[in-house]
Amino acid sequence: MARMRVSPVTALIVGAITAIMDTTIVAVGLPALVESLHAGIGTIQWVTTGYLLALALSIPFVSWAQTRFGGKRLWLVALGIFVAASTLCACSWNADALIAFRILQGLGGGVMLPLMATLAMQGIEPAKMARTMASVSLPAAVGPIVAPVLGGIVLAWLDWRWLFLINVPIGVVGLLLAWLSLPDDRPGPATTRPRVDIVGAVLLVPALAGLLYGLSNAHQTGGFTRTDVLVPGVAGLALLAGFVGWAVRRGGAALVDIRLFRVRSVRASSIALIFLGAALFSGTFLLPLYFQSLRGNSALQAGLLLIPQGVGSLAARWAAGRLVERFGARAVAIASFLVVIVATIPFAFAGTTTNLWLLGAVLFLRGLGLGTVFIPVMTVAYVDIPRADMPHASAIVRIAQQLGGAFGTAVIAVVLAAYLSHGNPTTAFNAAFGWSIGISAVALVSALLLPARQAQPVAPTRPAEAS
């Protein structure tokens, strides 16, 4: 029987879409989980928080694991863990079991996200990187936007367990496609297998945990002045500083090779991704709340009202790669951030009776901007480095995006809560959207750091030799 012919990029997209959607799809189901599992909202919140923490904490190990075991084997194991954990989540008998299985799910998903970009970009020549990134970043751009829609539909007609079961058939197909299409890149018998950087892990993993956990608590009363925000946050920053000092001494043997920050394109991409993550996730947090809390729409209605943004993001993928090739990363990123800003302004003046057709139109434009801006910002991280350094670059940019997303969401949550405690809800949401616009404006400024044109292919030098 003839083998199915599927491109590796297609196989990666099919597998990764489940992990990326799960970062937001469960959020719309938290009220249903509170009722079904008879647990408080503080406990159920860990269904989301635990997943996001596990997702972030597994990222630093991906470059080491890929070098030691091979990208294909690592992908199949990570996706297999994610599918198995999704099944276990659907079978959960109480909140504690669901949280534990969600953490396992996050560990698999955290490996998949940076590995997907690495496997796609390592086999592509620089001239084709923008179009490849347009394809491979599709789940990252569309998933957080489509997931609330899908979650609302599931909760309207099915049980909450289908929020997890929906991953299983997609994941099984992804496993089959990956097994058939990904090249076998296992290291040979004579290949030196690197040891994991234990000291680096002891410093970096709790650093990320402290920062992300602290930011996740900022939405509660007291905001950034809370003890459970300041203590883990400051400790996380101190450990992160310690990791930087250690990694500089370790060089290429570090858990994450931070020498890549010497390469301008990696440095610029990482900075821009911090603010892009903040802009994307702050809007993903705020928009469903606007429709549900302020306008009184159900979860399903809110999801359906957000469809134009998902359609815009999807439509952007057809042209984004070509635009980057023609006009360069910097110009496309700046123009895309401008579109996001302009399309968010109407929400800073919207109320309970604002015309939904107008909001649908600007959401479509916002989706176009967000869908396009991912391509130049992500692509430039890979164009000036050799193939062997791409796993470390993937870890760096993914960590930057996760931290930026957590920070942006925390800022918007604090602003919204502060205004809700002192004013009417419409004013509170207008102010929160105003801050979201400000975050997007900072992201636009950060895009000025991106190279104007795509670099030419580089020789396989180490980052210490790059300028």
N, C-alpha and C positions, 0 to 999 in steps of 0.2 A: 504494500500500500504506500502511495506517494506521501512524502512528508508535507504537512501543512506549511506553506510559505508565509510567514509573518515577519515583519521587520522587528528588530530588537526594540526600537523606540515604541512601537505599538504595544508590544508585550509589557514594557515597563509602565506605560500609561495605564493600561488595564489594571495592573496590580496596584499601582500607587494611588489610584483614584479613591479606593476604599479608605486607605489610611488618612488621606487628606480630608475627605468628607467627614470622617469621624471626629475631627477636631472641633466641628461646630454642629453636626447633626443632632448630637445628644442634648445640646443646650436647650433646644425647643421642647424636649421631652422631660425636663427636670420636674415640672409640676406633676406629670403623670407618674414619675418614679416615686415622688414623695407620697402620693396617695396609694400606689400599688404595694410599695415595700414598707409602708408604715414607718418612715424615718423622717427626721427633721431636715429642713432645707440645708442646714449647715453640714450635715452628714452627706446628703445627696450631692452637694456641691463638689465633693471629692471625686465623684464619678467623672467630672470634667477636669478638675485640678490634678488628680492622680494621673490621668491619661497624658495631660500636657507635660507634667513633670517627667514622667517616664520617657516620653517622646524626646524631650530635650536632653535628658541625661544619657541616653544611648548614643547620641550623635558623635561625641568625641572618640568613640571606640571604632567607628566605621572604617577609617583609613587604615588603622592597624589590622583589623579583621580582614579587610579586602586583600591587603598585601599577604597575609598569612594563609588565608584559605581560598582566595579567588573570588572574583565578583559574582559569578554565576551561582556558585554554591551558597555564598552569603545571602544573595537575593532570594533564592528558593527557601532557605531556612527562615529568613525574616518574614517573608510572605506566609510561609506555612504556620509560623507562630501566630501571626496576626489573624489568619483564618480560624485556627483552633481556638484562640482566645475570644474571637467574636462569637463562636458557637457556645463557649462557656459563659460568656456574658448573657446570652439569651436564656441560658439554663439557670441563672442565678436565683437562689432561694431567699436571699436577703441583701440588704445594702452592703454589708461587709464583703460578702462574696462578690458582688458586682464590682465594687471598688478594686478588689484584688485582681480580678480578671481584666479590668480596664487597664491596670498598671501593666500587666503582661501584654496586653494588646498594644499599649504605648511603646513598650520596648521593641516590639517587632516593627511598628510603624516608624519609630525614630531611626532605625537602621535603614529603612527603605528610602526615606526622603532624600538624604544626601547621596546615597548610593545610586539612585535613579539618575541624577544629574551626572555623576561621575561616569557611569557605564555608557551613557549616551554621548558624552562629549569626548571621551578618550579615543574613540574611533573616528572622529570627524576632523577634517582639515579646517583650519581657522576660517577660510572663506565661506564655509557652510554652517558655521556655528550658530549664527543668528537664527536661521530657519530651523535648525535642529532644536534650539532652545525654545522656539515658538511652539514646537510640538511637545517637547518633554515638560515644559512648565505649564502645560494646559491644566493638569489637575490642581496645581498650586494656585492658579488664578481663578479657576472656575469652581473648584471644590467648596471653598468657604462661602461662595455666593449661592451655589445651587443647593448645598446641604440643608439650609433652613427650609427651602421650598419642599424638598423631598421629605424632611422630617415632619413638616406640617401635614403632608399628604398621608404619610404612614400613620400618624396619630389620629387622623380623622377617620380612617377606615380599618385600621389594624391595631394589634396589641403593641405595647412599647417594646416587646422583645424583638419585633421586626426591625427596630432601629439597628440591631446588631446582626440579625439573620440575613439582612439584605446584602451584607458583605460576603457571605459565604459563597454563593454561586459565582459572583464576580471574581472573588479571590481564587476559586478553583480554576476558572478559565484563565486567570492571570498566571497561575502556576503552570498550567499546561503550555501556554504560549511561551513563557520564559524558558521552560525546559527544552522546547523545540527550537527556539530562535536565538537565545543568547549564546555567544561563543564560549567554549570551554577554556577558561583562563586560569585553571589551577596551577599553582607554582610547581615547577619541576622538582624531581628528587634532589638535584644539586643546588636548588635555590636556598639561600639563607633565609630562614623564617624569623622575622623580628619578634622580640619579646615585648610584651605590653609594658608601657611606661607606668609603673605602679605609683611612683611619687606624683607624677603628673595627674593620674586619675584621682588620687587622694586629695589633690588640690582643686582640680577643675570641676569634678562632679559635684561636690558639696557647694562649690562657688555658684554654679548654675542653679542648683536646688535652692540655695538661700535667696538668690536674686529673684527667681521666678515665684517662689513661695511668698516672699515678702510683697511682691507686686500684686499677687493674687488676693492679698488681704486688704489692699488699699481702698477697695470700694466700700468698706464698712465705716461706721462712725469713727471719726478721727483721721481718716485718710492716711496721708503719708507720715503723720506724727504718731501713729499707733506703735506700740512696742513690738507687735508681731509683724510689723513692716520694717521698722528701723533695725532691730537686732539681726534678723536674717539677712537683710539687705546690706548692712555695713559689714557683717561677717562674710557675706558673699563677695563683696568688693575687695576685702582684704585677702581672701583666698585667691581671687582672680589675679590680683597683683602678685601674689606669691607664685602662681602658676606661670605668669609671664616671665618672672625672673628665672624660674627653673627651666622653662622652655628655651629661653635664650641660650642657656648653658648647654642644653641637650641637643640643640639644633634639629637635624632631621630625625633623631631618635625620640623626640618628644611626642606625646600623645597627639597633639596638634602642632604642626610646624608653623609657628608664628613668624618665622623668617619670611614667609610669603608676603607679609605686610610691607616688606621693602619693595615689592613690585607695585608700581603705581595703580595698575588696573585692579588688582586684588584689593588694595587698600581703598580705592574709590568705590568699588562695588560694595564692599562691606559697610562702609559709612552710609551709602545711599540705601542699602537694604535695611538698616536699622530704622530709618525714617519711613521707608516704604512699608515695612511691616507694621509700624505704628499707624500709618494712614489707613492701611487695609483693614487691620483688625479692630481699630477704633470704630470705623464705619460699620464693620460686620457686627459689632456689639451694639451700636447705637440705632441703626436703622430698624431692626425688628422691634426694639423697644418703643420706638416712635409710633409704629403702626399699632402695636398691641396695647401699650400703656396709655398713650396719649389719645389715640383715635378709637380705641376699644375694639380693634379687630382681633379675631381669633388667630391661633398659631397658623392654621391653614391659610386664612385670608392674608396674613402678613407674608407668608411664604410666596403666595401667588402674586402679591403686589411687588415682590422683589424680583420676579422673573425677568423684567426688562433689563435689570443690571446684569444678570447672568447671560442673557442673549447678547448684550453689548460686549461683554468680556469674551464670549465665544467667537463673535464675529471679528473681533480684533486680531485673533490668531492668524487669520488668512493673509493679512497684509503686514503684520508687525515685523516679521523677519526681513521682508523685502525693504521695508522702510529703513531699518537699521543698516542694511547693506548699502542703501543709496545715500542716506543723509548722515549716518554715523550715530553712535550710541548717545552722545550728549544731547544732540538736537532732538532726537525722538523722545528721550526721557523728559526733557524740559517741556516739550509740547504736550506730552501725556499728562504730566503733573498739572499743567495749566488747565487741561480739560477736566481733570478730577476736581480742581478747585472751583472752577466755574459751575460745574454740575452739582456741587455740594452747597453753593451759596443759597439757592432757593429754600433749602431745608433750614437755614438759619433764620428764615422769616416765616416758615410754615406753621400753621396752626391745626386745629381740629377740623376745619372745613376747607382746607386748601385743595384745589382741584386735583384729583387723582391722575387725570390724563397728563397734566403738567408734570407732576412728580414722576410719572412713568417715563416721560420723555427725558427728563434730566437723569433719571436712574440709568437709562440706556446709554446716555453720554458718559456717565460716570463709569459704567462697565467698560466702555470702549477705552477710556483712559487707563483704568487699572489693568485691563487685559493687555494693553500695549506696553506699558511701562516696565512690566516684568522682564521683557525680552532684552532690551539694552542693558539693564542693570545686572541681570544674571549672566549674560553672555560675556561681558568684559572681564569677569573674574577668571576666565579660562584662556583668553586669547594670547596672553603673554607668558604662559608657563608651560613647561614640558608635561608630557602625559603622566609621568610618575608622580608629579606634585598635585594632580587634579583631585585625588581623594582628600587631601588636606584642605585644598581650596573649597571643596564642597562642604566640609565640616565648618569651616570658618564662616562662609556666607549663610549657612543654615542656622548656626548659632546666633549670628547677627540678626537675622530675620525673626527668630523666636524671641530674643530679648526685646527687640523693637516692638513686636506685636504685644508682648506682655506690658511693656511700659506705656504704649499708646492706649491700650484698653484701660489700664489703671488710671491714667490721667483723666480720660473721659468719664470714667465711673465716678471719680472723686468730684469732678466739676458738676456732673449731673446731680449727685447726692447733695452737694452743698447748696445748689440753687433750689432743689426740691424742698429743702428744709427751711428756706427763707422766702420763697416766692411761689407763683403759680406754675403748674407743670409746663405750660406752653413756653414761658420765659426760660425755664430750666432746659428744655430741649433745644431752644434756639441758641442758648449760650453754649451748650455742649457741642452742637454742630459748628458753632463759631470756632471753638477750640480745635475741632477736627480739621477745619479749613486751615487754621494756623499750623497744625502739624504737617499738612500737605504742602504748605508754603515753605516750611523748613526743609521738607523732602526735596522740593524743587531747587532750593539753594544747594543742597548736597549734590544734586545731579550735575552742577557745574564742575565738579571734580572729575567726572567721567571723561575718558579720552574722546576727542571729537570724531576720530575715525578708527575703524577696526585695524588692529595691528596686523603686520605680516607674520607668516609662520616663523616660529623661533626655533633656535637650536636647543637641544635638550640640556640646558645648563641648569645648575642649582640656583635657588632663589638668592643665595648669598652673592652670586655673581651678577644678578640682575640689578638694574638701576631703576 
